[in-house]
Amino acid sequence: MAVEPSACPEPSSPAGTQLQRLLRMAEVQPPLRTAVVHPVDALSLTGAVEAARRGLIDPILIGPMARVRAAAQAGGLDISGLELIDVEHSHNAAARACELAARGEAAAIMKGALHTDELLEAVVAAQSGLRTDRRMSHVFVLDVPSYPRPLLVSDAALNIAPDLATKRDIVQNAIDCAHAMDIPDPKVAILSAVETVNPNMVSTLDAAALCKMADRGQIVGGRLDGPLAFDNAISVEAAEAKGIRSAVAGRADILIVPDIESGNMLAKQLFYLSNAQSAGIIMGARVPIMLTSRSDPEASRLASCALAILVSQHKPAKYLR
């Protein structure tokens, strides 16, 4: 049912508030047994060691033993109490992490100092045992100081040019992630450049189709609206000025982007121009996968671990095929 948008802006939150909330939710849970793939530089190893110190993960360090120990020495890190599996190179590390996760010996996977493509090649391989009936997708959880709630953006890192079926899984994965964060009825804005359906713009057609799929139970657990332009997805005033009457417009919890290019640019603009902090995770595999970047600050790495803990305890929604 359509609702009248409020003209009153909601207050913003202090920087870091939303990520701190994730950490508080996760720190009461036991550490997550995590396969850390190829942590052979001080930066990636520091993230794993600090998360272990905070009680978020119980890491299994997988990589060439000499290089992992050299990274620990370079970073001044004590890894003597951590499990270390010696493998020859990064390909072996990725394959071993998937093997441990498939056997239930690891409940999550964390990317170390290797390319994302290399890790995901192992994850999506038919023999990995980690694939499900759902396409995998990446979810950024953004803590934007000027926005009053966590803002989930998907997919800005994995699926390059998703078709409608893939977008359906992207939406459902993002909703599941929101549920794991204790957002029970997330508002999902399907983004495009405009807020009307234009037959010449595929993103608007896909947005309309996704909303109808939600009406028919093919997407569950959230409220969808689209197409919506970015301004009327996150600003009540912008939505009101356009005459958009919607429970989602101006109040979005989740932003679904048309493709990886628009999503990546949107996320990075929020990082660098709005001082947003982020956590990130891959959904849709049998275990959560943390794709931390080498440029991520410690707060983002820890929040990604917290997010993985919450997701690992949440059962994915069932929807109609």
N, C-alpha and C positions, 0 to 999 in steps of 0.2 A: 504494500500500500504506500502510495506517495505521501511524503510529509512536507510540511512547510519549512524551508530552511530558516534557521535562526539568524538574525542579523548581528548577534553579539559574538565577537571573536573569542575563541577559547584562549586561556593563558598559555604562554610558552613554558617550557621546562628548562631548568638549569642544565648546562652541558654535562653529559655523562649519566644523567638520571636513569634513562631507560636501560642502558647497559648494566648499571649497578643493580637494577631490579632483577635482571637475568642472573647476575652473580648471586644475589641473595636467594633466589629460588633454587639455584643449583647447589649451593654450598651446604644445604641440609641433606643432600643426597650422597650416597657413597661414591668414591672415585670411579670414573669410567675407564675400564680397561681399554687402552687405546694403542693401536699400532701406529708408530710414528715412522714415516717412510723417508729414509735417506736423510737424516738430520746431520749433515756433514759440514755445516757452517755454524758459526757461533750464534747467529741470529735465530735460525730455526731451532737449534738445540736449546737455546735460552728459553724460548717460548714453552717448549715441552717441560723443561725442568721447573720453571716458575709455576706452570699449571699443576705440576705434581706437588710442589711445595705448598700450594694453596689447597690441596686436597681435591682438585677437580678431576684429575686423571691419574691413572696408574699406567705409566707409559712402558711400552715395549719398543726399544730403539732398534730399528732395522736398517743396517747399512754396513759398509766396509769398516770393520772394527778399528783399524788404524786411523782412518779419517774421522770417525766419530770421536775417538779419544783425543785426536789433535784439535778438533773443534771445541771440545770441553776444556782443554788446556788453554786454548786461545781466549775463550770466554771466561776463564776462571770458574768453571762449573764443576761441581762434585757429582759424578754420575756413578759412583761406586755401588750405590744401593739399587740401581736400576737394571732391569733386564736388558741385555744387549744380544741381538742375533746378528751374527757375522755373515754377510753375503758379499758377493763380488762387486756388484754395481747396482745402479738405481733401478734397472729393469727387474733384477732379481728381488730388490727390496719391495717394489710395488706388488709383484706377484706373491711374495711371501705374506705381505700384509693382507691381501685378499684371501689367501688360503687360511690364515688365522681367523679372519672375520667369518668366512664361510663355515668354519668348524665350530664357531661359537667361542673361540679362545680370545677374541678381541671384539669389543662391542662398538668400536668406532675406529675410523682411520683418520690420521692427520698428515697432511702434506708437509714434507720437509723441503730440502734444497734440491728439488727436481722440477722439471716443467710439468704444468698441469696436464697437458696432453699425454705425457708419459704415464702419469698415475691413472688417468681415466681410461687409457687404452687397456690397462690391466683390469680395471673395475668392470668395464662393459664387455670384456671377452666372454664368450659363451661358457668357457670352463671356469670362470671365476666363482660362480655360485652366488653372486651378489645381485644379479639382475632380478627384477620383479616384472609384473605385467604392466608397470607404469614407467613412462619415460623419466629419466633422471633430469633434475633441473636445479639450478642454484638459486638460493634466496639470500639477499642482503637484508639484514635487520639494521636499520639506520636510526641513530639517535641524533635527530636534528634539533639544535637548541631552540629554534623558532617554532617547532611543531609540538603539540601537547601530548603526543603518544608515539609509541614505536611506529616506524614506517617501513614496511616490508616491500622490497622491490625485486621483481623477478620477470624474466630471466636475463640477467646482465652479464653472465659469465660462461654459459655452457652451450645453449642451443642457439645457433647462429641465425637461422631464418625459419622459425617454427611454423608448421602448418596448423590447421585448426585442431586436429587430434592431439598434436603435441602441446598446443596452448591449453587445451582442456586439462592435460596432466600438470602443466606448469601452474595453472590456477589451483588445482586440487592440492598439489604439493605445498603451495604457499598457504592455503587455508589450514592444512594439517600442521604446518609450522606455527601458525598463529594459535591454533588450539593448544599446542604444546607449551606455548608461552602464556597460557591462561587468558587468551582472548577468545571467548566462547562463540561469538557471532560476528566474525570480522567483516568489515565493509570493503569490498573489492572493486576498485576502479580499473576498467579496461581502457588503457590509454590509446589515443590517436592524436592527430593534429587538430581535429575538430570534434564537436560533440553531436554531430548529425551523421546519419548513414549516407555515405556517398558511394555509389556503385563503382566509381573510379579509384577508390581507396580501399584496398583489401583489408587493411587494419580495421576499418569501420564495419565492414561486413563480418569479419571474424568476431568483433566485439559484440555485435548484435546476436550472432549465432551462439556465442558463449552464454550470454544472458538467457537465451531461450533454453539452452542445455541445462542451465541451473533450474529453470522452471520445470523441466521434465525429469529431474533427479539424476542427470548425468554429471552434475557437479553438486556437491552437498556441503553443508556446514557453514556457508557464508552468504552474504547478500551481495549480488553483483549488479553493476550498472556500467553501461558503455554503449557507444564510444563516449569518452570524456577527454577533453583536453586537460593538460596538467594543471592549469590554473583552476578550472572548476572542479577538479578532483580533490584539491587540497585547500581551497579557499571558499568558505561559505559566501563571502561577498561576491566573488567572481561568479559563482553558480547562480546567486540571486540576480545579478546583473544580466545574466543570459536567460533568465526565466526558467532555469532548470529546477524542477521539483523532484527531489530524490532523497532517499535515506542515506545514500552513499556520497553524493556530491558535496564537497567541502569537508568531509569527515572520513576520508579513506584511511583504512588501516593497511591496505595492500594496493600497490600499483603494479599492474601487469603491462609490460612494455611490448611493443610490436615485434622487436627484434633485438639482437644482442648489441647492435651499434647504438641504438637510441637508449637502451638500458644502461650500457656502460658509460655513455656520456652523461646521462642523468645522474647516476650514482657518483661519478667522479666530480661533477659540478657541485653536488651537495657536500662532498668531502672537502673540496678545496675552496669553495666560495661561501659555504654556509657552516664550515667547521663541524660537519657531521662526523660522528664516530660510528663504527660499524662492527657487526659480527656477520659471519657468512657460513653457509653450510650447503651441501648438496643433499637434496631430498630424493626419494624414489628408489634408492638402493636398499638392501637389507640392513645396512647399518648407516648411520650418519657419517658424512665425509667432510672434514674441515679443510677448506682450501685457503689457508692463510697465505697472504702475500708477504714477500720479503720487506715491503715498505709499511706493513701494518704495525702500528704501535702496540705496546704490551696490552693495553686495555682491550683492543680489538681481539687479540689472540686469546686472552682469558675469556672474553665474552663469547667467542666462538666455541670454546670448550664448554662453557655453561649451556649454550644453546644445544650442543650435541647431547649433553646429559638429559635435557628436557625432552628432546626429540626421541631419544632412545627409549624413553619410558612411555611414549605416546603411541597408541595403535592407529595406523592410517585409516582414514574413513573409507567406507565401502560405497561405491556409486554404481549406477547402471551403465553398462557398456553399450 
